[in-house]
Amino acid sequence: MEDTIKLKDKKKSSSDKRTFRRDFKLNRGLYLFIVPAIILALIFNVLPMLGLVIAFKDYNIFLGDNAIDAIFKSPWVGLENFKNLFQSTDFFRVLGNTVSISVLKLIFAFPAPILLAILINEVRNNKAKRTIQSVSYLPHFISWVVLSGIFVELLGLYGVVNNLLVNIGILKDPVQFWADPQFYVPLIVITDIWKTIGWSSIIYLSTMTGINPSLYEAASIDGANKLQKILFITLPSLLPTIALLFILRLGYLLNAGFDQIFNTYSTPVYEVGDIIQTYVYRMGMGQGEFSFATAFGLFNSLVGFCLIILGNFISRKIFGRGMW
Amino acid sequence: MDLHVTKGEKIFYIINYILLTLFAISIILPFMNVVSISLSSKTAILKGDVNFLPVNFNLASYKYVIGSEQFWNSLKVSVIVTLAGTILSVTLTFLAAYPLSKTNLKLRKPVLYFFVFIMLFNGGIVPNYILIQGLGLYNTIFVLFIPFLISTYNLLLIKNYLETLPEELEESALIDGANKIQVLFYIILPLAKPVLATVALFTAVMFWNSYFPGILYLSDKSLQPLQTYIYELLRAVQNIGEGEVNPEMLALLDTEGIRAATIVLSLIPIVAVYPFVQKYFVKGLVVGSIK
């Protein structure tokens, strides 16, 4: 596909020599179509990036005529906010929580869809297959606001889980699961799996449809059992997809799942559940520590950006493709 | 498929069915729980009797929620924001994707890199808050969708799809005397329907589920979208007894029941639409990942 396009470009090589001015005159309408999108992106995506200078100032929102004017009127403090940040105990706690939650999700929530896809792929009744898939995607479309409500009910003091555990005798008294630092992070990982396993399995399932069925037949003839077929045919065929998605996923290491945590956390579990994004929100919007919060946010965005670029670079080198 | 199924494989298939059925049940159970709570009485809920079926079936919680003006108001806001946001976003994104799908356009690469960049890096919560304040968008309904109209992911999705359309199609139309606008609207647009449907659905779900801008940028409760309203409902202590509540209803009502009823009602739009549009989502995901 790309070859044919290159050929066509070679035929019209004169268009390559075409300067932008001439191209603009010719394709004025086309350029015009892009303009609204660019303007919106400039206003709502680029302007806030410029606002990041607050991280290097002591921002006082009451200076000047309005909030934006206050940026110019606030004094420079250089790297002081970052010094405070890296020297604060909060920084290491929050960073630690973010990374550990992210890594736990990587360990448990990343492989889960693969396993589900393999199992679903082995279902021979097509109607059952499609039903199970449809049911599994549903949680993906529901917001964490609503899901947090559902899971708080489920695991609340009068909820199903407590009822069951007390009745069986595992627990003597009901446990407030969501408010317990011991249970919070496991709950986060488990509910994340619940929400994403179905949707994430789609990629793997669609990859598996490309596996040549005669491979399985040949394996049967050679006397392979089901487990061997999965290990030696299905999994290797999935490996490129798995590796690609894994590397790309690493770019989001500092992204532990804001929506989920923001909607389920509470003061008792800050110690384990407070991640960078939630901490920045509380410091910035809650306590008005605008500069400090922005410094942390800038750190987060920069590191995340570098990780994503690195991830895409590596995946391009190995697999020839990335996210864009 | 295999011609002979060995005994070992038969056992595997049975176990597989059981596992997957348990899995499917585990997806449904939380929903059944919340529906049951919404239909149960206060005493039953507090006693912890409600598991997956309603106890003391009654519609008091629903009556309360349906009678709540704030609920309907936030629903209205969500519908407006979702409609306006989706229509504007799909239009703008399509208009931007079309030129970018033309390989001979100068500035194509820089513009694409620009859009990818904004997908990967942003200013963060505080700078965005300051911008919204400074622009005077704070506490308006526009703040709920205008800043979020451009999605690079959708842009790339549409662009890649348009690139698969053969150039000859446009060329022959132009030769036949059509101008570029006509080509865009009468040839390209109809062909792009599948990808536009997918993008529209993704966008609509995004706007429908959006709750955070409502928390950050609104102080007027009447402008809250549904999800923000639910967020506050779930986090705050509810004071029943406001408005017209007769004594019998009060006996049946419970904050848990009201919360559950609100949750169930908010789920209805998505669950109702889901079976019909599901295949678009799946296709969109598969196509979007193959880049």
Boltz contact constraints between the chains, C-beta under 6 A:
constraints:
  - contact:
      token1: [A, 5]
      token2: [B, 103]
      max_distance: 6.0
  - contact:
      token1: [A, 15]
      token2: [B, 104]
      max_distance: 6.0
  - contact:
      token1: [A, 20]
      token2: [B, 106]
      max_distance: 6.0
  - contact:
      token1: [A, 23]
      token2: [B, 106]
      max_distance: 6.0
  - contact:
      token1: [A, 29]
      token2: [B, 180]
      max_distance: 6.0
  - contact:
      token1: [A, 30]
      token2: [B, 99]
      max_distance: 6.0
  - contact:
      token1: [A, 33]
      token2: [B, 95]
      max_distance: 6.0
  - contact:
      token1: [A, 33]
      token2: [B, 99]
      max_distance: 6.0
  - contact:
      token1: [A, 34]
      token2: [B, 96]
      max_distance: 6.0
  - contact:
      token1: [A, 34]
      token2: [B, 99]
      max_distance: 6.0
  - contact:
      token1: [A, 36]
      token2: [B, 92]
      max_distance: 6.0
  - contact:
      token1: [A, 37]
      token2: [B, 92]
      max_distance: 6.0
  - contact:
      token1: [A, 37]
      token2: [B, 96]
      max_distance: 6.0
  - contact:
      token1: [A, 37]
      token2: [B, 150]
      max_distance: 6.0
  - contact:
      token1: [A, 40]
      token2: [B, 149]
      max_distance: 6.0
  - contact:
      token1: [A, 40]
      token2: [B, 150]
      max_distance: 6.0
  - contact:
      token1: [A, 41]
      token2: [B, 118]
      max_distance: 6.0
  - contact:
      token1: [A, 41]
      token2: [B, 150]
      max_distance: 6.0
  - contact:
      token1: [A, 44]
      token2: [B, 147]
      max_distance: 6.0
  - contact:
      token1: [A, 45]
      token2: [B, 118]
      max_distance: 6.0
  - contact:
      token1: [A, 47]
      token2: [B, 131]
      max_distance: 6.0
  - contact:
      token1: [A, 48]
      token2: [B, 123]
      max_distance: 6.0
  - contact:
      token1: [A, 48]
      token2: [B, 127]
      max_distance: 6.0
  - contact:
      token1: [A, 48]
      token2: [B, 128]
      max_distance: 6.0
  - contact:
      token1: [A, 48]
      token2: [B, 131]
      max_distance: 6.0
  - contact:
      token1: [A, 49]
      token2: [B, 123]
      max_distance: 6.0
  - contact:
      token1: [A, 51]
      token2: [B, 123]
      max_distance: 6.0
  - contact:
      token1: [A, 51]
      token2: [B, 127]
      max_distance: 6.0
  - contact:
      token1: [A, 51]
      token2: [B, 130]
      max_distance: 6.0
  - contact:
      token1: [A, 52]
      token2: [B, 123]
      max_distance: 6.0
  - contact:
      token1: [A, 52]
      token2: [B, 127]
      max_distance: 6.0
  - contact:
      token1: [A, 66]
      token2: [B, 134]
      max_distance: 6.0
  - contact:
      token1: [A, 67]
      token2: [B, 130]
      max_distance: 6.0
  - contact:
      token1: [A, 67]
      token2: [B, 133]
      max_distance: 6.0
  - contact:
      token1: [A, 67]
      token2: [B, 134]
      max_distance: 6.0
  - contact:
      token1: [A, 68]
      token2: [B, 134]
      max_distance: 6.0
  - contact:
      token1: [A, 119]
      token2: [B, 16]
      max_distance: 6.0
  - contact:
      token1: [A, 119]
      token2: [B, 20]
      max_distance: 6.0
  - contact:
      token1: [A, 122]
      token2: [B, 16]
      max_distance: 6.0
  - contact:
      token1: [A, 132]
      token2: [B, 20]
      max_distance: 6.0
  - contact:
      token1: [A, 132]
      token2: [B, 24]
      max_distance: 6.0
  - contact:
      token1: [A, 134]
      token2: [B, 278]
      max_distance: 6.0
  - contact:
      token1: [A, 135]
      token2: [B, 24]
      max_distance: 6.0
  - contact:
      token1: [A, 135]
      token2: [B, 27]
      max_distance: 6.0
  - contact:
      token1: [A, 141]
      token2: [B, 205]
      max_distance: 6.0
  - contact:
      token1: [A, 141]
      token2: [B, 270]
      max_distance: 6.0
  - contact:
      token1: [A, 143]
      token2: [B, 209]
      max_distance: 6.0
  - contact:
      token1: [A, 143]
      token2: [B, 227]
      max_distance: 6.0
  - contact:
      token1: [A, 145]
      token2: [B, 211]
      max_distance: 6.0
  - contact:
      token1: [A, 145]
      token2: [B, 227]
      max_distance: 6.0
  - contact:
      token1: [A, 145]
      token2: [B, 230]
      max_distance: 6.0
  - contact:
      token1: [A, 145]
      token2: [B, 231]
      max_distance: 6.0
  - contact:
      token1: [A, 146]
      token2: [B, 263]
      max_distance: 6.0
  - contact:
      token1: [A, 146]
      token2: [B, 266]
      max_distance: 6.0
  - contact:
      token1: [A, 149]
      token2: [B, 234]
      max_distance: 6.0
  - contact:
      token1: [A, 149]
      token2: [B, 263]
      max_distance: 6.0
  - contact:
      token1: [A, 150]
      token2: [B, 30]
      max_distance: 6.0
  - contact:
      token1: [A, 150]
      token2: [B, 34]
      max_distance: 6.0
  - contact:
      token1: [A, 153]
      token2: [B, 34]
      max_distance: 6.0
  - contact:
      token1: [A, 153]
      token2: [B, 37]
      max_distance: 6.0
  - contact:
      token1: [A, 154]
      token2: [B, 30]
      max_distance: 6.0
  - contact:
      token1: [A, 154]
      token2: [B, 33]
      max_distance: 6.0
  - contact:
      token1: [A, 158]
      token2: [B, 48]
      max_distance: 6.0
  - contact:
      token1: [A, 160]
      token2: [B, 33]
      max_distance: 6.0
  - contact:
      token1: [A, 160]
      token2: [B, 51]
      max_distance: 6.0
  - contact:
      token1: [A, 163]
      token2: [B, 48]
      max_distance: 6.0
  - contact:
      token1: [A, 202]
      token2: [B, 282]
      max_distance: 6.0
  - contact:
      token1: [A, 202]
      token2: [B, 285]
      max_distance: 6.0
  - contact:
      token1: [A, 203]
      token2: [B, 289]
      max_distance: 6.0
  - contact:
      token1: [A, 206]
      token2: [B, 286]
      max_distance: 6.0
  - contact:
      token1: [A, 220]
      token2: [B, 2]
      max_distance: 6.0
  - contact:
      token1: [A, 225]
      token2: [B, 8]
      max_distance: 6.0
  - contact:
      token1: [A, 226]
      token2: [B, 9]
      max_distance: 6.0
  - contact:
      token1: [A, 226]
      token2: [B, 12]
      max_distance: 6.0
  - contact:
      token1: [A, 281]
      token2: [B, 125]
      max_distance: 6.0
  - contact:
      token1: [A, 284]
      token2: [B, 125]
      max_distance: 6.0
  - contact:
      token1: [A, 284]
      token2: [B, 126]
      max_distance: 6.0
  - contact:
      token1: [A, 290]
      token2: [B, 126]
      max_distance: 6.0
  - contact:
      token1: [A, 293]
      token2: [B, 126]
      max_distance: 6.0
  - contact:
      token1: [A, 294]
      token2: [B, 126]
      max_distance: 6.0
  - contact:
      token1: [A, 297]
      token2: [B, 124]
      max_distance: 6.0
  - contact:
      token1: [A, 301]
      token2: [B, 121]
      max_distance: 6.0
  - contact:
      token1: [A, 305]
      token2: [B, 120]
      max_distance: 6.0
  - contact:
      token1: [A, 305]
      token2: [B, 121]
      max_distance: 6.0
  - contact:
      token1: [A, 308]
      token2: [B, 120]
      max_distance: 6.0
  - contact:
      token1: [A, 324]
      token2: [B, 116]
      max_distance: 6.0
